[in-house]
Amino acid sequence: MTNLRSDGFEGSITLVSDEAYHPYQRPPLSKKMLAGEVAADRLLLKPPRFYEQNGVDVRLNTRATAIDRENHMVVLADAPAIPFGKLLLATGSRPRPIPVSGADLPGIFYLRSLADVSALRPELSAGSKLVIVGGGYIGLEVAAIARSLGVEVHLVEAASRLLARVASPAISDFYLETHRARGVEIALDMAVHGFWGTGRVEGVQLGDERTVPADLVLVCIGAIPNSELAQEAGLTVEGGILVDDHARTSDPDIYAVGDCAAHRSPIYGSVIRLESVHNAIEQAKAASAGMTGKHRPYHTTPWFWSDQYEFKLQSAGLLIGAERSEVIGSLASGSFSVRHFIGDALRAVECVNDPATFMTSRAALNEALVCTGATAPTFTE
Ligand SMILES: Cc1cc2nc3c(=O)[nH]c(=O)nc-3n(C[C@H](O)[C@H](O)[C@H](O)COP(=O)(O)OP(=O)(O)OC[C@H]3O[C@@H](n4cnc5c(N)ncnc54)[C@H](O)[C@@H]3O)c2cc1C
């Protein structure tokens, strides 16, 4: 929307969201917002008057239920359909539900939205027993905040290490030790068989027959792209709404960006779907350009960050295909980086409290990208 106006688009823009708030940042939900350090209104990406000033018709609490491609209309749940010239799908993703017994007991939470934080935050009182299912970024960030609030935390992870899908073993080891040193009980290689309780969750049944008592449970076992609208409209979906490097779907009038979109990456040689703010912003720039007849393809090194205790993790590039790694600095000092290579070529970097290495490595990765000139195939080619 911001890009469309700066790209010279003067037509009408309608923003449809099924949430009650204007668009907001999600990263603080598992960090400063959960810690009680930031109020909800500080999360808004733009103040509500911005939308008025830029001629954007914002429809909150409104759910899109179908795309009528033939008639170029978006069908809404409780309001008349909206006609479109171009359509942008930025429907994001939703928490993956846990398919075990007792999963619908009160006291079991997920974390995706402001409404989720409002429900979870009052439950995090000193001495309460929290079980976190899933040792990815969100689970670990919540563990860190919960410990700072005096909550007893037990974290259960099905894989053999933390952050297994997104980080290297060195980073996993560092965060395992860090969380254990702060009092988080961590069980790896451990399945959850179910939840029990009378009227509310009281415990978690683990795969080794043990039961962990719980006053509340947070399930963070990944996210599912909200690609159903696209799928039902007959657009190509491959683990996400498939887009080219202009963020265009298999319908040239429909674009998709952010968590709901997947693209064929020329860098990594496969279809990838990223869940990061940077990816959503970069794809939005490409989509705006595509819609206004400009050429600004999505072509960038992915990067991500995570805050846990006093440690800031920043990573750039993906580990896919990496053959060897080197550690700069020492894990014991709490300030180090892990650089990953294919041959002599830098592939990815992960930095803990080491912003200088992050900046130079990210610049090097972007430079290498420009040199290869790799681009993804478009639907029209
Ligand atoms: C707790 C948490 C912490 C995170 N921390 C980080 C971080 O540290 N760094 C980082 O880079 N990324 C982080 N992320 C990921 C980042 O927030 C997402 O990648 C980003 O929000 C994706 O933006 P999006 O616009 O694609 O989707 P979203 O922000 O999910 O927005 C999609 C919107 O579409 C709405 N919607 C969906 N379907 C419909 C429909 N049919 N009709 C109407 N509205 C609909 C949704 O309700 C939602 O409001 C975090 C995410 C979470 C949940």
The ligand as a Gaussian input file, in Angstrom:
#p B3LYP/6-31G(d) Opt

LIG

0 1
 C        5.158000     -14.195000      17.757000
 C        5.869000     -13.917000      16.456000
 C        7.190000     -13.454000      16.502000
 C        7.859000     -13.190000      15.305000
 N        9.151000     -12.708000      15.365000
 C        9.802000     -12.391000      14.222000
 C       11.126000     -11.820000      14.242000
 O       11.733000     -11.635000      15.297000
 N       11.695000     -11.489000      13.045000
 C       11.049000     -11.681000      11.844000
 O       11.599000     -11.341000      10.796000
 N        9.817000     -12.240000      11.794000
 C        9.176000     -12.584000      12.951000
 N        7.916000     -13.126000      12.899000
 C        7.324000     -13.414000      11.588000
 C        6.691000     -12.175000      11.001000
 O        5.892000     -11.512000      11.947000
 C        5.860000     -12.592000       9.788000
 O        6.758000     -13.151000       8.848000
 C        5.112000     -11.420000       9.190000
 O        4.153000     -10.923000      10.086000
 C        4.442000     -11.847000       7.887000
 O        3.635000     -10.813000       7.418000
 P        2.379000     -11.141000       6.485000
 O        1.846000      -9.812000       6.087000
 O        2.772000     -12.120000       5.461000
 O        1.339000     -11.908000       7.424000
 P        0.636000     -11.512000       8.780000
 O        1.449000     -10.533000       9.553000
 O        0.300000     -12.811000       9.440000
 O       -0.722000     -10.801000       8.328000
 C       -1.746000     -11.515000       7.661000
 C       -3.083000     -10.906000       8.033000
 O       -4.086000     -11.415000       7.157000
 C       -5.231000     -11.735000       7.925000
 N       -6.026000     -12.711000       7.160000
 C       -5.718000     -13.993000       6.868000
 N       -6.697000     -14.560000       6.119000
 C       -7.640000     -13.611000       5.935000
 C       -8.892000     -13.582000       5.248000
 N       -9.359000     -14.655000       4.584000
 N       -9.628000     -12.442000       5.266000
 C       -9.166000     -11.342000       5.919000
 N       -7.979000     -11.311000       6.584000
 C       -7.232000     -12.426000       6.593000
 C       -4.632000     -12.272000       9.209000
 O       -5.550000     -12.312000      10.276000
 C       -3.519000     -11.259000       9.439000
 O       -4.008000     -10.106000      10.083000
 C        7.215000     -13.398000      14.074000
 C        5.893000     -13.886000      14.045000
 C        5.220000     -14.133000      15.228000
 C        3.804000     -14.650000      15.188000

